[in-house]
Amino acid sequence: MKTLLYLLITTILTTILMLISFWLPQLTPDTEKLSPYECGFDPLGTARLPFSLRFFLVAILFLLFDLEIALLLPTPWAINSPAPEAMMAWTSTIIALLSLGLLYEWLQGGLEWAE
């Protein structure tokens, strides 16, 4: 009975809040809100400038090494497992693969920012 009462109260409260959120905002936009405004001055050019591919390369490298940290985080606890040799083999494999990939990118010139 208590659960049914809580469910009824939350349903009514949610419905009331949803109805208020639809009625409360102004539905007539004015010209000031529709005009583009950037840092106190009118925009001079397009806002859709392309990013350099180097930016995406650095972002992907960051994600890879961030993922490496997440994969290696349980290593100290895994040392106490019945087979710590297997854990050390997997850890060494992960570090070696990522290091080889980083070395390959470096030798190919993929990490050079300026061309």
URRARA-V219936 format. One line per field, one symbol per residue. ss: DSSP state (H for helix, E for strand, L for the rest). burial: 1 if it has 9 or more other C-alpha atoms within 8 Angstrom, else 0. Layout:
# URRARA-V219936
ss->???
burial->???
This chain:
# URRARA-V219936
ss->LHHHHHHHHHHHHHHHHHHHHHHHLLLLLLHHHHLLLELLELLLLLLLLLLLHHHHHHHHHHHHHHHHHHHHLLHHHHLLLLLHHHHHHHHHHHHHHHHHHHHHHHHHLLLLLLL
burial->0000000000000000000000000000000000000000000000000000010011000000100100000010010000010010001001100100000011000110000
